[in-house]
Structure formats: C-alpha cells, structure tokens
Amino acid sequence: MTNKYSSKSIATEVVIVVTLALVLMFVVPPFLTSIGQGFRVNLLGRFLALAIAGLAIDLTWGYTGLLSLGHGVFFALGGYALAMHLKLQFPPGTTQTLPSFMPLYGVKELPWLWQPFFSFPFTIGAVIFIPAILGGLIGYLIFRNRIRGVYFSILTQALTIIFFNFFNGQQKLINGTNGLTDFQTLFGYRVSAPETQTAFYWLTIVILGLSYWVCRWLTSGRFGRLLVAIRDDEPRARFTGYNPTTIKVFIFATSAAIAGIAGALYTPQTGIISPKAMDISFSIEMVIWVAVGGRSSLVGAILGTLIVNFAKSLLSETFAQIWLFFQGGLFLLVVMLLPDGIVGWLRTEGIEILEKMTGKRQLFTYPQIELEKAELEIDESYEHPRD
C-alpha cells in the first residue's frame, strides 16, 4: 500500500497555507481603517513595495548568483522619476510654475530635464526604462569582462557611492540631500488623502502579483534551469554553447526595472524620496530580506521582506534606544539557525516536523533497489514469456 501523503504534497499544503495567510494580510488591512488602523495599512503598503524590490534581488542573487549591493540606486531612480511628476502637479488655482524648492536656490525657469515629466506616460516609461537601461549598461560593462563573485558585488557597491554623492550635490536640480517631498496632487486627488493612499495600497498589491508572475515565468522551465546553471557553474554553461554574458545582462536589467517600479510605489506612500535610498546600508538590507526569507524562493523574498520590516518597525516602537541590537541579534539567529532562510527550512526540516506532527510520513525507498527490481522483472519476462 502506498502512502498518498508524499513530501511533495506536504510541501504543497505548506505553500497553500502560506499563500492564504498572505492573502489575508493583503485583504483585511484596508478594512481596519474604520477602527483607526490607517497608519498600519500605509505601513503595510510600503512594505509590499519593498517586497517587489526583494523579488528583484532574488532574481539576480538567488537564481543567477549575482549578489548586487547597489540595487538601491535603481530603487531611488524609479522613486525620483515619479516624484518629479508629482512635484509638477500644482494645486488648481495657483500660479506656481516651479517646484517649491527651486526658488530657494535662485532657479527661475524649469530645467529642461524636468519638462518631460509633465507627461504621466513619459513618467511611467522613465520609472521602468531608466533603471533598466542603466542596469543593462552597467551589466554589459561588467559581464563582458567576465567579472563575477565578490568583485561584482564590490563594483555595485561602488555604484551606490557614486550616485549617492552625485545626487547629494544637486541642490538646484533635485533638492540635494533633502530630496523631493511635499507631494500635492495626482490626477486631481490629494496624495496624502486616506482614499489616495488606499488606492496606492491596492495598486501595490497588483504590481506585486505581476512582478511575482514575471519572476516566476523567468525562473521556470528551460530558461530558469539555465539561470541556475550559470549560478552554479558558469564556465560549464559557457562550454555547452550558451552565452552567459547576454543572459546576465538581461536578468540584471530586468531586475533593475523591477526595483525601479518598487521605488516608484514606495515614494508616494512614504511621502519622500532622497539620496538616502542610494545609501549602501539600504542595498545591504535588501539582501538581508532575501536571506531571511530564503534565497532562490520568490515567496521567501516576499515573506522575508515583510517579516524583517515589520520586526524593525515594532522593535523601534517598543525599544527606541536599543532596537538595533535586537535587529542585529535576529539576523545572527537566522544566519546561524536557518542558513537557507525560512522557506528553505520549511522545505527540509520544517516538512519533517510537520509530517511528524500530522502523522503523514512517507515511506522512502532506495532508487537503486527499485531499478534493480524492475530490471529483474524484465529479465524474468524474457525467460518465461507469457502465452
């Protein structure tokens, strides 16, 4: 008698439970606004936007082996693109023609760089394609020289330093260190209004679902196996006739575009975008989210982002002076006890524990014994043919 409860079915059950839990997290919060939990809803909307950035990191690091420490640049570029459009949406009935910070620096005419951002379609294109083009260009310059591993991580980290210092020094153009803030309207609706923020929340859920689908499509099938082959043994993949350079440039550009979209969704829900998003520490935090949730797991990237950021928020509220120590201890525990992340633990030890708790144990057999048994049956059929 065979046991119908295999490890695969148990894993499927776990995934279903986690999915249902995430759906409840997404659907229930908007209805909490009626009982004074609007702040939590807005906070969850921000974290969901960050989860999109987590997917971008997992696409490069988890599946392709490209540990990027500079994705904060792409995140910030997407945020700045949308923020520039929002700063040009002046309230009705005003004679304002410049963003509020420009007259403070003596600017009298709108710079040419800002003028295309009056158009919303152009802004959406800029959110997606500016990070993608930059990521593709940087990726091509790096990958064509077969730079990988720690050297690739160092170069992407240097990228954050360059852009951070450059954006900090642009007071007249983008308000420098202070960044862009005080967004007024979008399509005639006040950006800070609860209804508008709820709309951003739902939009973030939709974009998160689409981003997950794109990443799942890219990491499945033959192309997904090729990404893993490049991650595990790039010289062998190159020897078999594939061009890892082209594939890595494409994945890096796609990941940069997803990070830019995440930045664009995060900016109006936070109310500000500044060069702080290009800081090295923020890019490293993205990697930590994925590590906690589980590398090479798209669900893990989302789950890890939500867990880490909610823990960060709750700890900072409860222990305002020492919350960083708790956060550091949490990361150490995860690295030491769950090296494969939460989802990785569920795939291995977690499933075994669940099987023991539910009594649904699979009886494993040795494949070689089964193969020898099948071969023996074939031999006997030849020696004793049936009539």
SVG drawing of the C-alpha trace seen along z (x, -y; Angstrom):
<svg xmlns="http://www.w3.org/2000/svg" viewBox="-15 -84 52 104">
<polyline fill="none" stroke="black" stroke-width="0.4" points="0.0,0.0 1.4,-3.4 1.2,-6.5 -0.6,-9.2 0.9,-11.9 4.3,-12.4 6.7,-15.1 5.7,-16.9 2.0,-17.0 3.0,-18.2 5.1,-21.0 2.1,-21.9 0.0,-22.2 2.5,-24.4 2.7,-26.7 -1.1,-26.9 -1.3,-27.8 1.4,-30.5 -0.4,-31.9 -3.7,-32.1 -2.0,-33.8 -0.5,-36.4 -3.9,-36.9 -5.5,-37.6 -2.7,-40.1 -3.4,-41.9 -7.2,-41.9 -8.0,-42.5 -5.9,-45.6 -7.9,-48.1 -10.9,-47.4 -9.1,-48.2 -9.1,-51.9 -12.6,-52.2 -11.1,-51.3 -8.2,-53.7 -5.5,-51.4 -4.9,-53.6 -1.2,-54.0 -0.7,-50.3 -2.3,-49.9 0.0,-52.6 2.9,-50.9 2.0,-47.5 1.7,-49.2 5.3,-50.5 6.5,-47.0 4.7,-45.4 6.5,-47.9 9.8,-46.9 8.8,-43.2 8.9,-44.0 12.5,-45.1 13.1,-41.9 11.9,-39.9 14.4,-41.9 17.2,-40.9 16.2,-37.3 16.0,-37.2 19.7,-38.2 21.2,-36.7 19.0,-33.7 18.7,-32.3 21.6,-33.8 24.2,-34.1 24.7,-37.9 25.0,-39.4 24.2,-43.1 24.9,-45.6 23.7,-48.5 20.0,-48.0 19.2,-51.0 20.3,-53.1 17.7,-51.6 15.1,-51.8 15.8,-55.5 15.8,-56.3 12.3,-54.9 11.2,-56.9 12.8,-60.1 11.1,-59.7 7.6,-59.6 8.4,-62.2 9.4,-64.7 6.0,-64.2 4.2,-64.7 6.2,-67.9 4.9,-69.3 1.3,-68.7 0.4,-72.1 -2.8,-72.7 -5.7,-74.1 -6.0,-77.9 -2.3,-78.6 0.2,-80.4 3.1,-78.2 5.3,-77.1 8.3,-75.7 8.7,-73.0 8.7,-74.7 12.4,-74.2 13.7,-75.7 13.1,-79.4 15.0,-79.0 18.1,-78.3 17.5,-81.1 16.1,-78.9 13.7,-81.0 13.0,-78.6 12.1,-74.9 15.2,-72.9 14.9,-71.0 15.4,-67.7 12.1,-68.3 9.9,-69.3 9.2,-65.8 7.9,-64.8 4.7,-66.8 3.6,-63.8 2.4,-60.8 3.0,-58.2 6.6,-59.5 7.0,-59.2 5.8,-55.6 8.3,-54.8 11.0,-56.6 10.2,-54.6 10.7,-51.4 13.3,-52.1 15.8,-54.5 16.8,-51.8 16.6,-49.1 18.9,-50.9 21.3,-51.8 21.3,-48.3 21.8,-46.8 24.7,-49.2 26.5,-48.6 25.8,-44.8 27.3,-44.8 30.4,-46.6 30.9,-44.2 29.9,-40.9 31.6,-41.2 34.9,-41.3 33.7,-38.2 33.8,-39.9 31.8,-38.0 31.6,-36.9 32.9,-39.3 34.4,-41.7 30.9,-42.2 29.5,-42.9 32.3,-45.5 31.6,-47.2 27.9,-47.5 28.7,-48.8 30.9,-51.5 28.0,-52.4 25.9,-53.4 28.7,-55.7 29.0,-57.4 25.2,-58.1 24.8,-58.9 27.4,-61.7 26.2,-62.9 22.5,-63.3 23.6,-64.8 25.2,-67.7 22.3,-68.5 20.5,-71.1 19.2,-73.2 18.0,-70.3 16.6,-67.8 17.0,-69.5 20.1,-67.6 20.3,-65.9 16.7,-66.9 15.3,-65.0 11.8,-65.5 8.8,-65.7 5.6,-67.5 3.7,-65.9 0.3,-67.7 -1.9,-66.1 -2.1,-63.3 -4.9,-63.3 -6.6,-66.0 -6.6,-63.9 -4.6,-64.8 -1.7,-62.4 -1.8,-62.3 -5.6,-61.7 -6.6,-58.3 -8.5,-57.3 -5.5,-58.0 -3.2,-56.1 -5.6,-53.1 -5.6,-53.3 -1.8,-53.1 -2.0,-50.2 -4.2,-48.2 -2.1,-49.2 1.0,-47.9 -0.7,-44.5 -1.5,-44.3 2.0,-45.2 3.5,-42.8 1.4,-40.0 2.5,-40.9 6.2,-41.1 5.9,-37.7 4.4,-36.3 7.2,-37.8 9.9,-36.4 8.2,-33.0 8.0,-32.9 11.7,-33.8 12.8,-31.3 10.7,-28.4 11.3,-26.0 14.5,-25.8 15.4,-29.4 15.1,-29.1 17.4,-26.0 19.8,-27.9 20.0,-30.7 20.7,-28.1 23.4,-26.5 25.1,-29.9 24.8,-30.4 26.3,-27.0 28.9,-26.6 29.2,-29.4 32.3,-28.0 30.4,-24.8 27.4,-26.7 29.6,-28.7 31.3,-25.5 28.0,-23.9 27.4,-26.8 25.4,-29.3 26.4,-33.0 26.1,-33.8 27.0,-37.5 23.9,-38.2 21.7,-36.3 23.1,-38.0 22.8,-41.5 19.1,-40.7 18.4,-39.5 20.3,-42.4 18.4,-44.9 15.0,-43.2 15.8,-43.2 16.8,-46.9 13.4,-47.7 11.5,-45.8 13.5,-47.7 12.6,-51.0 8.9,-50.1 9.2,-49.3 10.8,-52.7 8.0,-54.5 5.4,-52.7 7.2,-53.3 7.7,-57.1 4.1,-58.4 3.3,-56.1 6.2,-57.4 6.0,-61.0 9.6,-61.5 12.5,-60.2 16.1,-61.2 19.6,-60.1 19.3,-58.1 17.7,-55.4 21.0,-55.1 23.0,-54.5 25.0,-51.3 23.1,-50.2 19.8,-50.2 21.1,-48.0 22.5,-45.6 19.2,-45.5 17.6,-44.2 20.0,-41.3 19.2,-40.6 15.4,-40.4 16.0,-37.7 18.4,-35.8 15.9,-35.7 13.0,-34.6 15.1,-32.1 17.3,-32.6 16.1,-31.0 12.5,-31.3 10.3,-34.1 7.8,-33.5 10.7,-33.7 11.8,-37.0 8.3,-38.5 7.9,-36.8 11.4,-37.8 10.8,-41.4 7.6,-41.6 8.9,-39.9 12.1,-41.9 10.5,-45.3 7.6,-44.6 10.1,-43.4 12.1,-46.5 9.0,-48.7 7.7,-47.0 11.2,-46.9 11.9,-50.6 8.5,-51.5 8.9,-49.3 12.7,-49.7 13.5,-53.1 17.0,-53.2 18.3,-49.6 16.1,-48.2 19.2,-48.0 20.7,-45.4 17.5,-43.3 17.6,-43.6 21.2,-42.5 20.6,-39.6 17.6,-38.5 19.8,-38.5 22.5,-36.4 20.0,-33.9 18.6,-33.5 22.0,-33.1 23.2,-30.6 20.0,-28.5 18.3,-29.0 21.1,-29.3 18.7,-28.6 16.1,-31.1 12.6,-30.5 11.3,-28.9 14.4,-26.8 13.8,-25.5 10.2,-24.7 11.4,-22.7 13.6,-20.5 13.4,-20.3 10.1,-22.1 8.4,-19.5 9.8,-16.6 8.5,-18.3 5.1,-18.9 5.0,-15.2 5.7,-14.1 3.0,-16.4 0.4,-15.2 1.4,-11.6 1.8,-11.8 5.1,-10.1 6.3,-9.0 8.0,-5.6 11.2,-6.2 12.9,-3.5 16.2,-3.4 16.0,-4.2 18.8,-1.7 16.8,1.2 13.7,0.2 15.7,0.1 17.2,3.5 13.8,4.9 12.4,3.5 15.3,5.0 14.8,8.4 11.1,8.4 12.1,7.6 14.6,10.4 12.1,12.9 9.6,11.9 12.1,12.7 13.0,16.1 9.4,17.0 7.3,15.5 3.6,15.4 1.3,17.3"/>
</svg>
